[in-house]
Amino acid sequence: MKKLDLMFTHAWLLTMQGTGVGFINDGAVGILGNRIEAVGETGELMEKYTAERIIDASGKVVMPGLIDAHIHSGDALIRGVSQDINNWMQHGIWPYSQVLRKDTDAVLKGSLMNIVEAVKAGTTTFCDFDSPMTEIIQNHVKAGTRVRAAEMINEMPAVKNTKVGELYVFDPEEGRKRLQRNIDLIKEWNGKENGRITCMFGPQGADMCSEEMLKEIRSLAEEYDTSIHMHVAQGDREINQMIQRYGKRTIPYLDEIGYLDERLIAVHLTEADEEETEYLASKGAGMVLCSGSIGIIDGIVPPAAAFLRKSTRLALGSDQAPGNNCNNMFNEMKLTAILNKCRAKDPTVFPAGKVIRMATAEAAKTIGLGDEIGTLEEGKKADLIMIDMSQPALSPVILSPVRNIVPNLVYSARGNEVEMSVIDGRIVMENFKVQTVDEKKVVKEAQEAASKMENEVSELFSGMEDTPLMRMMKNGEL
């Protein structure tokens, strides 16, 4: 018998192989090193393999780890400071972010807390899109997570005084610094940690970079043979900027400068119409849908259904704590299914089995890791989670005549039912507790860092015109 490092037995297995969820009753997964050695029925694997450690997963679901295809982990300290208002960025985020971004240590402490939060809810892979990513990446090294990282490149000045509706003034020097950090990130980190870390280029948006900068990034992505992770048509603010500057909406403009192909991972598409969305999908680009964030920020359901008419490269992302308040992919699956049913006025669209693939198999393809993760199958990286189905929100389990496991994971799970996470063959969370960092210390340090910001942010808000947030505070609504 061949000896493995780790084997899960007697699980309800969701392999995500094929076009469905790949369910195996009484399934097993064997791991050797950082890869999956075997997947199948428990009896079959037990005849062929033994293991250094065998985990009895009776009453548990074992499935691929969840993929958060778009997160700004560095924004964690400003969770909940810009909700329930229009002009979310200018009237809420910018005052806080200008203070936060002056303190890299605070950014890092918040980022690590965000990562811990997500890991505890089953996320094993992150597309982290933030700054300074050359330092934030160290949190993923500590936590043991898989990451596709990009520096957020823009040419916006460090102090943002642009009023709503005004054309942004670019600062090319700031843009060059951010681009160089992205290049440094790729040179230093791409392929490191046994391949667990990979890197992309990250222009923040077509409205926040000059045409010269965007074209240079496009050339560099070809040179380094990597993806471009980018907000696209992320709000009426962006569309207004594009019309003022170029006389075109975002997607036609990006098509004109050669951005619409398989390298592009287009995030949000909040303001894209169905024709634009279908065209982008037909050109081979991927889409990341952040249902919770866009629902809170804009009250909009992006045109994901239109995208799916042309492509399956659709992934889900949690976006950021101040825009979404949580980084929990179970939350994203539920909101994606429900909001799209409401948009279509059709309960049959975005069924649970389809949505759970958007956080696993289809997500992996979208972010360029489809050959490595996203399904449980021989030869792929050992990224998986074990979920305790005896928790109240997931009970009872019914297998016949209708199996309720997948609908309950999508519509009922809260994330705290995830008992164990394995990333790259290493147990990162066990018995509901992250093993790689001290959870309580991480949260304590993040709280201390957030408290330090309060006075300086208060001064910025006091200098602003009467804003919705300030009125809500005065009226006792917050």
N, C-alpha and C positions, 0 to 999 in steps of 0.2 A: 504493500500500500504506500502511495506517495504521501509524504508528510507536508502539510501546509502550515502556515503561521496562524491562521484564524479561519474558523468556519462557523457560519450561522446555520442552524438546523431548525426544522419544524416551523418555519415562518409562513405567513401569508405573503407570498412574494409578488411584487409588482416590478417586472423586469423592464418594462417599456419597450421591449423588443417588438418588431413589426409595426403595425399602424395603430394598435390599441395599447392597453396597459400591460399586456403580457403576464396575466395572472397565473400563478402556480400555487395550488393548494399544497400544503406540507412541502414547501420548497427549501432549498439550501443554496448557500453561496460560499465558495471556498476562496481564500485570499492567500497569495504567496508574494511576499515582498510588497510592492505597491500596486500590484495588479490582480485582477480577478482571474483565478485559475479555472474555476468551474462554476456552472449554474445549472440547477435542475431539481428534480425531486429528491427529498432527503434520503430515501432508501437507496437510490442510485448512487449518490455521492458518498454515502457512508460505506458502501461496498468498495469504493476505489481509493478513498482518502482517509487519513487521520490528520489531526492538527495539534499544534502546540496548545491552542486554546479553542474549545468548542463552546459556543454560546447557544443555549436552548432558547429559541425565539418563539416558543409556543405562545399563542395569544397576541403575537406582535406582527406588525407589517414591517417587512424589510424592502426598501426601494432605493432608487438612486437619490443621492443628495440633491437638495433644491438649489437652483441657480438663480441668483439675483443679478439680472443682466444690466442693471443700472442703479448705482448707489453713489451718493456723495457722502462717504463716511465721515469726512471732516466737519460736517455741519451739525453733528450730533448735539453739541452743547446748546444750540438754539432751537431745540425741539419746542414746538407749540407757541412760537412768538409771532406768527404771522398768519393766523387762520381767520376765516369768515369775513374777508375784506376783498375789495377790488385792488388792482395794482399791487399785488402781493409782494413783488420784488422791491419796488421803489419805496413803498410805505411801510414795509415790515422788515424784509431781509437785509437790505443794504445797510441800515444803521447798525444792526447787530454784527453783520459780517465784517464791516470795516474795523470794528473793535476786535473781533475774534481773530481775524487774519493777521493782526499785528503780533499775535502771541502763538508761535508755532507749537509750543509745548501744550497750550490749551487745545489747539486743533488735534494734536496727537492723542491727548487723553480722551477727548470726545470720540475720536475715531475708534479707539480700542473698545470703548463702551458699546458703540454701535455694532462692531464686529461681534462682540460677545452676545449682544442681544439677538443678532441674526442667527448665530451658530446655535443658540439654545432653541431656536424655532426651526432648525433643520437646514439652514443654508450652509452649503459646503463650498460653493464657488461664487465669487463676487466679481462683477465688472465695476471696479472702483474708479471713479472719475472725479479727481479732486486735485488740490494743490496744498502744500508741496508734496507731490506723490513720491519723490525720492526719499522722503522721510516717513510718510504714511505707510509706505510698503513694509517698513519694519514691523508694523503692527500685525500684518498678515504673516510675517515670518514667525513672530512670537506666538500667535494664535494657532498656527499650523493650517491656515485656510488656503484654498486655491484662489488665485486672483488673476484677472485680466486687467491690468492697470493702465491708466492714461492720465497724463498731466492735463489739467483743464487750461487750454490756451485761449486767451483773448487779448485784445488790444485796448481794453478799457483802462482808464486811469485808476490809480490806487484809491483816490478820493473821488467818489461818484456824486456829482451834483446835478446830473441831468434831470430835468423835470419831465413829468409824464407827457409824451408826445413829441418831445424835442429829439433831434437827431443826435446820436452819440458822437462825442468827440474822441477820436482814437489817440492813443499814446503808443507809437510804434516801438519805442524803447522798452516799455513794459511787455509788449508782445514778444519781442526778441528774447527777453529773459525767460518767459514762460515756454517758448518754443525750445530754447536750449535745455531747459529742465526736462522736457519730454524726450529730447534726443539723449541726454545723459541717463535718463531712466531706462531707455531701451538698451543702451550700451552696457549699463551696469547690471541690469536685473533680468533682461529677457532670457528665459530658459533656466534661471537659477532655481535653487531649492529642489533639485531633482525634476525640473520641468514644471513645478507647481506654480511658478510665477512666469507669466507671459505679459507682453506689453503691446500697447497700441498708441496711435496718435489721437489727440483729443481736442480738436477745435470746439470751443464752447457753443458756437452757433454762427451761422452765416452772417447774422447781424452784428456780431461782436468781433469779427475779424475782417480786415481789408481783403480785397480780392487778391492782392499780391501775396498776402499771408496764406490764404486758403490754397492758392495754386502751389506755393512752396510746400505746404503740408502734404498735398496730393503727391507731389514728386518724391518727397521723403518716404511716404508710405509705400510707394513702389520700390524705392531703393532698399528699404529695410524689410520689404515683403510682409507687411502687417496691415491690420485693419484700421479704419478711421471710425472712432466712436464719437457721435456728434448729436447734439440737440437739433432737431429739424422741425420747422414750423411749430415751435413750441408755445406759441401764444399770439394774440393779436398785436402785442407789443413788437414781436419779431417781424410780423408781416408788415406792420406800419413802417418799421425801420427799413425793410427791404424795398418797399415801394418808394419811399423817399430817396433812398440812396441809388437804387438801380432801376426803378420803374418796373420791377418784376417781383412776383411772389417767390418764396424760397425754393420750392422744388423745381420750377422752370429755370431759375437762376443756377442752381446746383447742376442741373442737366447741361446747361450751357458751358460750365467750366469743367465738365468731365468728372463729376463726383458720383453719378448714379451708376454704380456697379456693385459687384459682390464684396468689395472692400468696405463699403459704407454700412455701418450699423446706425440706423436712423432712429433716434429716441423721441418719443412722444407723438409727433404728427397731429398735435392738438388742433391746429387750424388748417390742416390739409383737407381739401375736398376729396370726394370719392374718386374722381377721375385722376387727380394728382397721385393719390395713394396707390391706385391700381398701376399707374405708370411706373412709379418708384419700385413697386414689387416686381413688375415685369422686367425691370433692368437688372434684377438679381440682388438688390440691396436687402438687408435685414431690417426688421422693425422691433423696437422694444416698447412695450405698452406698460405704462405706469398708471394703472386705473385709479388707485387710491389717491395718489398725489394730484393728478389732473382733475379728479372729481372735486377735491377740496379746493384747489387753487382756482380752477376755472369753471367748475360745474359742467364740464364737458365730457362726453364719452368719445374718445378718438375713433377714427374710422378703421378699426382693426378688421371688421368683417369684410370691408372692401379689399384690404390687403390680402386676406386669406383666399379671396377669389383667384389670386394670381400666384401666391407663394405660401409655403408653410414655414418660412423663416421668421417666425414670430415668437418672441420671448417676453417674459414679464420682468419688471423691475420695481423696486420699492421707492426709488428716487432719493428722498432726503427727509430727515427728521422734521425740519421746519415746514416741509410741504406735505408730509404724509403722517407725521407723528409716530410712525412705527416702521421698523424694517423687518417685516414678517411676511414670508412668501405665501403662507396659508391665507393671510388676509388678502393678498393680491389675487390669489386664485378665486376666492369667494367674490370679491368685488368685481373682478373681470367677468365672471359668469353672470352675476346678477345685473350689473349695469348694462351689459350688452343685450340681455334679454329685454330689459326695459327699453333700450334704444330701438330694438327691432319690434317690440311688442309681440314677441314670439318666445315662448318658454323652451322651445326645442333648440335654439341656437346656443352656441358655446356650452355644450354639455360637459359634465364633470370630467369624463375621460379625455376629452380634447384639451381642457384647460390644464389638467395636471401634467400633460405632455409639454405644455408651454413653459412649465417651470422645470422641466427635466430634458427629455429627448430633443424637442424642437428648440429649446433654449440653447442647448449645446451646439446644435448646428448653426444657429443664428450668430453666436459669438465666435464661431470658428474653431470649436473644440469637439465637434461631433464625432471625430474618430477616437477621442480619448475618454469622454465622460458622457453622462446623460442617460445611459442604459446600463443594465446589469448583464454583461455578456463577457465571455472568455476573451482575455487579452486587453480589456479596457482597464483604466485606472480604478483602483478600489476606493471610490467615493460613494458612500451609502449611509442611510440612516435607518434606525430601528424605532418604530413608533408603538407605544403601549396602547393597545386597543381596549384595554379594560378601564381606561379613564372614562369618567361619566359622559363626557361630550361625544365619545366615540362608541358608546355601548347602546344597545347590544349589537353584536356582529351577526349578520344574517347572510348565509351563503346560498340558500335555495328557497324558492325558485328564482328570486331576484337577489343578486349580491349587492350589499349596501356599502361595502368598504370604501370604494372610490368616491361616491357621492358624499359620504360622511367626512372623508378627509378634506374634500373641497369646501363643503358647506358648514361643517361643524367644528373641525379642528381649530384650536387656538394657537398651536405651536408648542405649548408646554407639555404636550403628550410625547414629544420626541425624547426618547430615553438615551439614545446612543448615536454618535456620529463618528464615522470613519472617513478620514481624508487622506488620500494617497497611501492607504494601507495602515495608517496610524489612528488609534483611538483618540479622538480629540475631545469627545464628551462621553461620559459614562454615568449611569444612575442620575441622569438629568443635570449633571454638573460638569462644566468645562474643566478639562484636566490641564490645559496648557498655561492658563493664567489664573490669578486670584480674583474671582468675580467681585467679591465685596470690596477689595482694594481698588479695582478698576472703577467701580461706580463711585466710591468715596472721592477719589482723585478727580473724577470728572465733575462732581458736584462742587468741589472746592474751586476748580478752575472757572466754572460758570458763575459762581458767586462773585469772583473778582471782577467780572465784566460789568456788573450792574450800574455802578456809578458813572462810568464813562459812557455807556449807552444812554443812560438817562439824560446826560448832557446833550447828546446828539439829538434825541427826540425833542428836547425842550427848545432846540433851535429850529425845528421843522415847523411848517405850517400845521394848523389843526388837522390831524389825520384821523382816519376811522379808528385806529387802535386807541389813540388817546381819548377819543370821545367815548369809546366803549369802557375804558378804564374809569373815566369820570362818572359815567352812568351806572357803574357797578355791575356791568355786564361780563366782566372778566375777573 
